[in-house]
């Protein structure tokens, strides 16, 4: 978010955590903000691009945000909290798309992706998209080398998610 985060700490006194972000100043009234809500800006992509989607994210807040965004687009995603759960659920149900966090407990997203690519035939493998706070080009390369099809950075933006959904369903962007 074009900002910084740092800590100022003094032994036996405590710590102060500070951050800065780049944000727009809103000068209107709350009512105006409510009227310009972008909920209606979500396209119902599921009608033209039906996909079975799994969200693999260990943070309950991040998981909820991504699931809510997908639901506003007409999808009914399933959610799991780690790579082991991804593998267990894939044994039961086929998914077209897995939005995979990289850093999860039990089994991380890179390891889970390599296992999926090893265990399932190519025709039964889901499209796997890395969802991570690490936005360095080398991180992207690591994800792609592990067998992921694509990569989006956190915080997940609606336009990035729409682009991924269109790519996954083969719709020209």
C-alpha distance (Angstrom), angle and dihedral (degrees) to the residues before:
residue distance angle dihedral
X1 . . .
X2 3.79 . .
X3 3.80 93.3 .
X4 3.75 144.4 105.9
X5 3.79 136.8 -117.0
X6 3.79 126.7 -158.5
X7 3.78 143.5 156.8
X8 3.79 130.2 -132.3
X9 3.78 111.2 -159.8
X10 3.79 134.6 -177.5
X11 3.82 119.8 -172.1
X12 3.80 112.0 -109.6
X13 3.82 91.7 2.0
X14 3.77 101.9 70.8
X15 3.76 140.7 -118.5
X16 3.78 135.4 -75.5
X17 3.77 118.5 -152.1
X18 3.79 116.1 -155.9
X19 3.78 135.3 -179.1
X20 3.78 141.1 175.5
X21 3.80 129.1 -153.7
X22 3.76 135.6 -177.1
X23 3.80 107.4 -115.8
X24 3.77 139.1 156.5
X25 3.78 118.9 -111.0
X26 3.78 112.5 -121.5
X27 3.79 111.5 -148.5
X28 3.82 99.8 172.6
X29 3.76 129.2 94.4
X30 3.80 122.3 -87.3
X31 3.80 89.9 -109.8
X32 3.81 90.6 57.5
X33 3.79 90.1 51.5
X34 3.78 90.9 51.4
X35 3.80 91.6 50.5
X36 3.80 92.0 52.7
X37 3.78 94.0 49.3
X38 3.78 109.9 145.7
X39 3.82 94.9 -141.2
X40 3.79 88.3 107.3
X41 3.80 90.0 53.0
X42 3.79 90.2 72.6
X43 3.79 112.6 103.9
X44 3.77 118.9 -139.1
X45 3.80 92.0 -120.4
X46 3.79 94.0 165.9
X47 3.81 92.2 74.8
X48 3.79 93.9 59.1
X49 3.82 96.6 27.7
X50 3.81 109.7 33.5
X51 3.80 109.5 -168.9
X52 3.80 135.8 167.6
X53 3.82 103.2 -132.2
X54 3.79 133.1 -167.7
X55 3.80 122.3 -167.2
X56 3.81 113.1 -153.7
X57 3.80 106.7 -166.7
X58 3.81 129.7 137.9
X59 3.81 96.5 -159.1
X60 3.82 108.2 85.6
X61 3.80 91.0 -151.8
X62 3.82 94.9 50.0
X63 3.79 89.9 43.5
X64 3.80 91.5 52.2
X65 3.82 93.0 47.4
X66 3.81 93.9 51.5
X67 3.81 93.3 43.3
X68 3.82 90.5 49.2
X69 3.81 91.7 50.1
X70 3.80 90.6 50.8
X71 3.79 91.7 47.1
X72 3.81 90.1 53.4
X73 3.80 86.4 56.2
X74 3.81 90.3 53.9
X75 3.81 99.4 -99.5
X76 3.80 127.7 128.5
X77 3.80 102.4 -149.6
X78 3.79 126.0 -173.2
X79 3.80 118.4 -135.2
X80 3.80 133.5 -149.6
X81 3.80 132.1 177.5
X82 3.81 105.1 -135.7
X83 3.79 147.0 13.2
X84 3.80 95.0 -95.1
X85 3.79 89.8 57.6
X86 3.81 89.5 49.4
X87 3.80 90.2 57.3
X88 3.82 92.9 45.4
X89 3.80 93.6 50.5
X90 3.82 93.1 45.1
X91 3.82 88.1 58.6
X92 3.80 88.4 60.3
X93 3.80 103.6 36.1
X94 3.78 138.2 22.2
X95 3.81 118.1 -123.0
X96 3.78 126.6 -166.3
X97 3.80 92.7 -155.9
X98 3.80 136.1 24.5
X99 3.80 117.3 -168.5
X100 3.80 98.3 -155.5
X101 3.80 126.2 -163.2
X102 3.79 110.8 -145.7
X103 3.82 100.4 -144.0
X104 3.80 110.7 53.2
X105 3.81 131.9 141.5
X106 3.81 122.3 -106.4
X107 3.82 92.7 18.6
X108 3.80 125.9 10.3
X109 3.79 124.5 -136.4
X110 3.81 95.3 -104.6
X111 3.82 92.6 54.7
X112 3.80 92.3 43.5
X113 3.81 90.6 51.6
X114 3.81 92.6 50.2
X115 3.82 89.3 50.1
X116 3.80 92.2 50.2
X117 3.80 91.4 49.6
X118 3.81 89.9 49.4
X119 3.83 99.8 43.2
X120 3.81 105.1 39.4
X121 3.81 127.0 60.9
X122 3.80 112.8 -109.5
X123 3.82 91.5 -110.0
X124 3.83 91.3 57.6
X125 3.80 99.3 43.6
X126 3.79 119.8 110.9
X127 3.77 124.8 -127.7
X128 3.84 102.6 -100.1
X129 3.79 121.6 -153.5
X130 3.79 121.8 -171.2
X131 3.80 113.3 -131.2
X132 3.77 109.5 -166.9
X133 3.78 146.1 147.0
X134 3.81 88.7 -134.4
X135 3.78 104.6 95.8
X136 3.80 101.9 172.5
X137 3.81 118.1 123.5
X138 3.83 89.6 -122.3
X139 3.84 89.4 56.9
X140 3.80 89.8 52.6
X141 3.80 90.3 50.8
X142 3.82 91.3 49.6
X143 3.80 90.3 53.5
X144 3.79 93.6 48.1
X145 3.82 92.2 45.9
X146 3.82 89.1 53.4
X147 3.81 88.8 58.7
X148 3.78 102.7 -94.1
X149 3.78 115.0 144.6
X150 3.77 98.4 -145.3
X151 3.78 145.7 -7.3
X152 3.80 136.9 -133.3
X153 3.78 127.9 -178.2
X154 3.78 129.0 -128.1
X155 2.88 132.1 -82.8
X156 3.81 85.3 56.9
X157 3.78 111.2 -134.2
X158 3.79 122.6 -150.1
X159 3.81 93.2 -124.3
X160 3.82 91.8 51.6
X161 3.79 91.2 49.3
X162 3.81 91.5 48.5
X163 3.81 90.0 50.8
X164 3.81 91.3 51.4
X165 3.82 91.8 48.6
X166 3.80 91.6 50.3
X167 3.82 92.2 47.8
X168 3.78 91.9 47.8
X169 3.78 93.1 52.2
X170 3.81 92.8 46.1
X171 3.80 95.8 -113.4
X172 3.83 112.9 147.9
X173 3.79 110.9 -112.1
